[in-house]
Amino acid sequence: MSEKNMTLKDGNIKSLLLKYSIPAIISMLVSALYNVVDRIYIGNMPEVGTLAITGVGVTLPLANIVLAFSMLIGIGATANISIKLGEDKKRDAEKIVGHIITLSMILGIGITILGTLFMEPILKSFGASDITFKYAKDYISIILYGTIFNIMGYALNNIIRADGSPKICSAIMVFSCLVNIILDPIFIFALNLGVKGAAYATIFSQIVTLVLSYAYFKSKRSDLKIKKEYFSLDLNIIKLILSIGISPFVMQLATSMVQVINNNALKTYGGDLAIGAMTTVNAVALLCFMPVYGISQGAQPVIGYNYGAKQFDRMKEALKISMGVGTLIFFVILFFMESFPITIVKMFNNDPTIIKMSVEGMRIYLIAMPAIGLAMAGSNYFLAVGKGKIAMFLSLLRQVILLIPLITICSKLLGLRGIWLAQPIADTISSVITVIMLKRNLPKKVVV
């Protein structure tokens, strides 16, 4: 058993969570900055920034579909690798790593071809108007060509954390984001490429993530290795990856579907500018959620390893700490969001109409954040221990079963304000149900 795995088995839980969560938080925040920085620069483009950010907002469902496939194999592989290492089955873990390379290539090529062939009907169905279609097409047509780099880089970078090197995982993400931040103004303004420049900058940064992550597995730092003999696909390993990855995959697809429904409802009750406002609010929400996502990601190998090793008391401690800290962080973030909304929104755009819509929307949309901390930690627990079906149900509950009907009902009753209100209602109900599911499904003698 390696020294890294001994630490997961015997190390202090609080120290382990700090070790894994802090780099994960940094990685998640940096990952969010890929999109947020793009939107800040695009929203501040002279004369066309308001329409351009709306156009980019229209592409978000398609971007989330790509992310869904990244999570399908990335999170599915990472959780299974943690469990296999906990069971002291290194060879099986390396087989999973090898499968990631092949699956990423197949999915990346397929998505790029389909997205390019059916781009116009897709964007129109996602809420693009005749005015905003140009900006949406300019952005996503380039992003699609980076799909392979995106999926493979995301998956390999996640596995680095399961291999016991969260700091390296974080460092790669930070460096890649810096590349994106530096290239954005150069491509958008200096080279006058507009939204296309933002897309090019994103692809370059994704390539950097992939190259550095791949190099890690070829270095002496890695316990797990990428081996060509494991590139050939084994149906049993694919099923293993998909069994866990299907939950975050469905969650992201649901997020994409909700964004489509949201965009069309926003277009009906608030016009193109309302989509721009939602794009701004989503960017802010993304940054708000990333610290807690990071805690959940950091807790995953600790929970998964100790579950595999049948050390349920240690698993329980990691779960309770991640739930408590996540909820506390959301309370602090909510205070700042409610106190300084105008200052935050003005980073993205100076149009008075979008500012007004965004401020009102943000105050309503994020009001239930503390409850989401419980839901995130609970859902992550089920992923970490390989109970993907339960995690998938909880994801569907929040993003589909509850949210879609709420958007329809609340928008008809309250118009634009109702669209903002639907999300916190769904968040609160799903969080309560998540806690109930946890109490019923934790191993014996483990009670939250």
C-alpha positions in Angstrom: 0.0 0.0 0.0 1.4 3.4 -1.0 2.1 6.2 1.5 -0.7 8.3 0.0 -3.2 5.5 0.6 -2.0 5.0 4.1 -2.7 8.6 4.8 -6.2 8.3 3.5 -6.7 5.3 5.8 -5.1 6.5 9.0 -4.6 10.3 8.7 -6.6 12.9 10.7 -9.9 13.5 8.9 -9.9 17.3 9.3 -6.3 17.5 8.0 -7.2 15.3 5.1 -10.2 17.4 4.2 -8.1 20.5 4.3 -5.4 18.8 2.2 -7.9 17.8 -0.5 -10.5 20.5 -0.2 -8.4 23.6 -0.4 -6.7 22.7 -3.7 -10.1 21.5 -4.9 -11.7 24.8 -4.0 -9.0 26.6 -5.9 -9.4 24.3 -8.9 -13.2 24.8 -8.9 -12.9 28.6 -8.6 -10.4 28.6 -11.3 -12.6 26.4 -13.5 -15.5 28.8 -12.9 -13.2 31.7 -13.9 -12.9 30.2 -17.4 -16.5 31.2 -18.0 -16.8 34.2 -15.8 -13.8 36.0 -17.2 -15.1 35.4 -20.7 -18.4 37.0 -19.8 -16.8 40.0 -18.1 -14.7 40.8 -21.1 -17.6 40.1 -23.6 -20.1 42.1 -21.6 -17.8 45.1 -21.7 -17.1 45.0 -25.4 -17.8 48.5 -26.8 -21.3 49.0 -28.4 -22.2 45.4 -28.7 -21.4 44.0 -25.2 -25.1 43.8 -24.2 -26.1 41.7 -27.2 -22.8 39.7 -27.1 -23.3 38.5 -23.5 -26.8 37.5 -24.4 -25.5 35.5 -27.3 -23.0 33.7 -25.1 -25.8 33.1 -22.6 -27.7 31.3 -25.4 -24.8 28.9 -25.8 -24.6 27.9 -22.2 -27.0 24.9 -22.5 -24.7 23.5 -25.2 -21.6 24.2 -23.1 -23.2 22.3 -20.3 -23.9 19.3 -22.5 -20.2 19.1 -23.2 -19.5 19.5 -19.4 -22.0 16.7 -18.8 -20.0 14.3 -20.9 -16.8 15.4 -19.1 -18.4 14.7 -15.8 -19.8 11.4 -17.0 -16.4 9.9 -17.5 -14.3 12.2 -15.3 -16.3 11.9 -12.0 -17.3 8.3 -12.8 -13.6 7.4 -13.2 -12.4 9.4 -10.2 -14.9 7.9 -7.7 -14.2 4.4 -8.9 -10.4 4.9 -8.7 -10.7 6.1 -5.1 -12.7 3.0 -4.2 -10.3 0.7 -6.0 -7.3 2.2 -4.3 -9.2 1.8 -1.0 -9.5 -1.9 -1.8 -5.8 -2.0 -2.7 -6.5 -2.8 -6.4 -4.1 -0.5 -8.2 -4.2 -2.5 -11.5 -7.9 -2.0 -11.8 -7.5 1.7 -11.1 -5.0 2.0 -13.9 -7.3 0.3 -16.3 -9.9 3.0 -15.6 -7.3 5.7 -16.3 -6.5 4.1 -19.7 -10.2 3.9 -20.6 -10.5 7.7 -20.0 -8.2 8.4 -23.0 -10.2 6.4 -25.5 -13.6 7.4 -24.2 -12.6 11.1 -24.3 -11.6 10.9 -27.9 -14.8 9.1 -29.0 -17.1 11.5 -27.2 -15.1 14.6 -28.2 -15.2 13.8 -31.9 -18.9 12.8 -31.8 -20.0 16.0 -30.0 -18.0 18.2 -32.3 -19.5 16.7 -35.5 -23.1 16.7 -34.2 -22.8 20.2 -32.7 -21.4 21.6 -35.9 -23.9 19.9 -38.2 -26.9 21.0 -36.3 -25.7 24.3 -34.8 -28.4 26.6 -36.2 -31.5 24.7 -35.1 -29.9 24.0 -31.7 -29.1 27.7 -31.0 -32.5 28.8 -32.2 -34.2 26.3 -29.9 -32.0 27.5 -27.1 -33.4 31.0 -27.3 -31.3 32.8 -29.9 -33.1 35.6 -31.7 -32.2 37.0 -35.1 -30.2 39.7 -33.3 -28.2 37.5 -30.9 -27.7 34.4 -33.2 -24.5 35.8 -34.8 -22.8 36.2 -31.4 -23.9 32.7 -30.2 -22.7 31.1 -33.4 -19.3 32.9 -33.4 -18.6 31.7 -29.9 -19.8 28.1 -29.8 -18.6 27.2 -33.3 -15.0 27.6 -32.0 -15.6 26.1 -28.6 -16.9 22.9 -30.2 -13.5 22.2 -31.8 -11.9 22.1 -28.4 -14.3 19.4 -27.1 -11.7 16.6 -27.0 -9.2 18.8 -25.1 -12.0 19.9 -22.7 -13.3 16.4 -21.9 -9.9 14.6 -21.6 -8.3 17.5 -19.7 -11.2 17.6 -17.2 -11.1 13.9 -16.6 -7.4 13.5 -16.2 -7.2 16.5 -14.0 -9.8 15.1 -11.7 -8.0 11.7 -11.5 -4.9 13.5 -10.2 -6.8 14.3 -7.1 -7.8 10.7 -6.6 -4.1 9.7 -7.1 -3.3 11.7 -3.9 -1.9 14.9 -5.5 -4.6 17.6 -5.0 -2.0 20.4 -5.0 -0.8 19.5 -8.5 -4.3 19.2 -9.7 -5.0 22.7 -8.4 -1.7 24.2 -9.8 -2.5 22.9 -13.3 -6.0 24.6 -13.1 -4.6 27.8 -11.8 -1.9 28.0 -14.5 -4.5 27.2 -17.3 -6.8 29.8 -16.0 -4.0 32.4 -16.1 -3.4 31.5 -19.7 -7.1 32.2 -20.4 -7.2 35.5 -18.5 -4.0 36.7 -20.3 -5.2 35.7 -23.8 -8.8 37.0 -23.4 -8.1 40.7 -23.8 -5.4 40.0 -26.4 -7.7 38.1 -28.6 -10.9 40.0 -27.9 -9.6 43.6 -28.0 -6.0 43.7 -29.3 -6.7 41.3 -32.3 -10.3 42.6 -32.6 -11.7 39.0 -32.7 -14.7 39.8 -30.4 -16.5 36.8 -29.0 -14.4 34.5 -31.2 -11.3 35.7 -29.3 -12.9 34.6 -26.0 -13.5 31.2 -27.5 -10.0 30.8 -28.8 -8.6 31.8 -25.4 -10.7 29.1 -23.7 -9.5 26.4 -26.1 -5.9 27.3 -25.6 -6.3 27.1 -21.8 -8.0 23.7 -22.1 -5.1 22.4 -24.2 -2.7 23.5 -21.4 -4.8 21.6 -18.8 -4.7 18.5 -20.9 -1.0 18.6 -21.7 0.0 19.2 -18.1 -2.3 16.6 -16.7 -1.1 14.0 -19.1 2.5 14.9 -18.3 1.7 14.3 -14.6 0.8 10.6 -15.3 4.0 10.2 -17.2 6.1 11.6 -14.4 7.5 9.9 -11.2 5.1 11.9 -9.1 2.1 9.7 -10.1 1.4 6.3 -8.5 -1.1 5.6 -11.3 0.2 5.4 -14.9 -1.3 5.7 -18.3 -0.7 2.5 -20.1 -1.5 1.8 -23.8 -2.6 -1.8 -23.1 -5.6 -0.3 -21.2 -6.7 1.9 -24.0 -8.8 -1.0 -25.5 -12.3 -0.7 -24.2 -13.7 -3.3 -21.7 -17.5 -3.2 -21.4 -17.3 -4.0 -17.7 -15.0 -1.1 -16.9 -17.2 1.2 -19.0 -20.3 0.1 -17.0 -18.3 0.7 -13.8 -17.5 4.3 -14.9 -21.0 5.0 -16.2 -22.7 3.6 -13.1 -21.3 6.5 -11.0 -20.8 9.1 -13.7 -24.4 8.9 -14.9 -25.6 10.9 -11.9 -23.5 14.1 -12.5 -24.1 13.5 -16.2 -27.8 13.6 -15.9 -27.6 16.6 -13.5 -25.6 18.6 -16.1 -28.0 17.5 -18.9 -30.9 18.6 -16.6 -29.1 21.9 -16.1 -28.8 22.3 -19.8 -32.5 21.5 -20.3 -33.5 24.0 -17.6 -31.4 26.7 -19.2 -33.2 26.1 -22.5 -36.6 26.4 -20.8 -35.3 29.4 -18.8 -34.0 31.1 -21.9 -37.3 30.7 -23.7 -39.3 31.8 -20.7 -36.9 34.8 -20.2 -37.3 35.7 -23.8 -41.1 35.6 -23.5 -41.4 37.7 -20.2 -38.3 39.9 -20.4 -36.8 39.8 -24.0 -33.2 39.3 -25.0 -31.9 41.5 -22.2 -33.5 39.2 -19.6 -31.3 36.3 -21.0 -28.3 38.6 -20.6 -29.3 39.2 -17.0 -29.6 35.5 -16.3 -26.2 35.0 -17.9 -24.8 37.5 -15.4 -26.6 35.9 -12.5 -25.4 32.4 -13.5 -21.8 33.6 -13.7 -22.1 35.0 -10.1 -23.8 31.8 -8.9 -21.1 29.7 -10.5 -18.5 31.6 -8.4 -20.6 31.3 -5.3 -21.0 27.5 -5.6 -17.5 26.7 -6.5 -16.0 26.8 -2.9 -18.6 24.3 -1.7 -18.2 22.2 -4.9 -14.5 22.1 -4.0 -15.2 20.9 -0.5 -17.4 18.1 -1.9 -14.7 17.2 -4.5 -12.1 17.2 -1.8 -14.2 15.0 0.5 -14.9 12.5 -2.2 -11.6 10.5 -2.1 -11.6 10.6 1.7 -15.2 9.3 1.9 -14.7 6.8 -1.0 -11.5 5.4 0.3 -12.8 4.9 3.8 -16.0 3.4 2.5 -14.0 0.9 0.4 -11.9 0.1 3.5 -15.1 -0.2 5.6 -14.0 2.5 8.1 -17.4 3.9 8.4 -16.7 6.1 11.4 -14.0 8.0 9.5 -16.4 8.3 6.5 -19.1 9.7 8.8 -16.8 12.3 10.2 -15.7 13.5 6.7 -19.4 13.7 5.6 -20.5 15.8 8.7 -17.6 18.2 8.4 -18.1 18.8 4.7 -21.9 19.4 5.2 -21.3 21.9 8.1 -18.5 23.8 6.4 -20.3 24.0 3.1 -23.4 25.4 4.8 -21.4 28.0 6.7 -19.6 29.2 3.6 -22.9 29.7 1.8 -24.2 31.8 4.7 -21.2 34.1 4.4 -21.4 34.3 0.6 -25.1 35.1 0.8 -24.5 38.0 3.1 -22.1 39.6 0.6 -24.4 38.9 -2.4 -27.3 40.6 -0.7 -25.2 43.5 0.6 -23.4 44.5 -2.6 -25.4 43.3 -5.6 -24.9 46.4 -7.8 -21.1 46.4 -7.4 -21.0 42.7 -8.4 -23.3 43.0 -11.4 -21.5 46.1 -12.8 -18.4 43.9 -13.3 -20.2 42.2 -16.2 -22.1 45.1 -17.9 -23.0 48.7 -17.6 -26.4 48.6 -19.3 -29.0 50.1 -16.8 -31.7 47.6 -17.8 -29.5 44.5 -17.4 -28.2 45.9 -14.1 -31.7 46.3 -12.7 -32.8 42.9 -13.9 -29.7 41.2 -12.7 -29.7 42.7 -9.2 -33.4 41.8 -8.6 -32.8 38.3 -10.0 -29.7 37.6 -8.0 -31.2 38.6 -4.7 -34.1 36.1 -5.3 -32.2 33.4 -7.2 -29.5 32.9 -4.5 -31.6 33.2 -1.4 -31.7 29.5 -0.6 -27.9 28.9 -0.9 -27.4 27.7 2.7 -29.8 24.8 2.1 -27.8 23.8 -1.0 -24.8 23.1 1.1 -26.6 20.1 2.7 -27.8 18.9 -0.7 -24.3 19.1 -2.3 -22.6 17.2 0.5 -25.3 14.6 0.6 -25.4 14.0 -3.2 -21.6 13.9 -3.2 -21.6 11.2 -0.5 -23.7 8.9 -2.7 -21.3 9.5 -5.6 -18.3 8.8 -3.5 -19.6 5.4 -2.3 -20.7 4.3 -5.7 -24.5 4.7 -5.2 -25.0 6.6 -8.5 -28.7 5.9 -8.8 -29.6 7.7 -5.6 -27.3 10.6 -6.5 -29.0 10.7 -9.9 -32.4 10.8 -8.4 -31.5 13.7 -6.1 -30.0 15.6 -9.0 -33.1 15.0 -11.1 -35.3 16.1 -8.2 -33.7 19.5 -7.9 -33.1 20.2 -11.6 -36.0 18.5 -13.3 -38.8 17.0 -11.2 -39.2 20.2 -9.1 -37.6 23.0 -11.1 -39.2 22.7 -14.5 -42.8 22.7 -13.3 -41.9 25.5 -10.9 -40.5 27.6 -13.7 -43.7 27.1 -15.7 -46.1 27.8 -12.9 -44.2 30.7 -11.3 -43.6 32.5 -14.6 -47.3 32.4 -15.4 -48.2 33.7 -12.0 -45.4 36.2 -11.4 -43.8 36.8 -14.8 -40.0 37.4 -14.8 -39.9 37.4 -11.0 -41.4 34.0 -10.9 -38.6 32.6 -13.1 -36.1 33.9 -10.5 -38.1 32.4 -7.6 -38.4 28.9 -9.0 -34.8 27.9 -8.3 -34.7 28.7 -4.5 -38.0 26.9 -4.0 -36.6 23.8 -5.7 -33.3 24.0 -3.8 -35.0 24.1 -0.4 -37.3 21.2 -1.1 -34.6 19.0 -2.6 -32.2 19.7 0.3 -34.7 18.5 2.8 -35.3 15.3 0.9 -31.5 14.8 0.5 -31.0 14.8 4.3 -33.8 12.3 4.6 -32.2 10.0 2.0 -28.9 10.2 3.9 -30.4 9.1 7.1 -32.0 6.1 5.4 -29.0 5.0 3.4 -25.9 5.5 5.6 -24.2 2.2 6.8 -25.4 0.9 10.2 -24.2 2.8 13.2 -23.5 5.8 11.1 -26.0 8.6 11.7 -25.9 12.2 10.6 
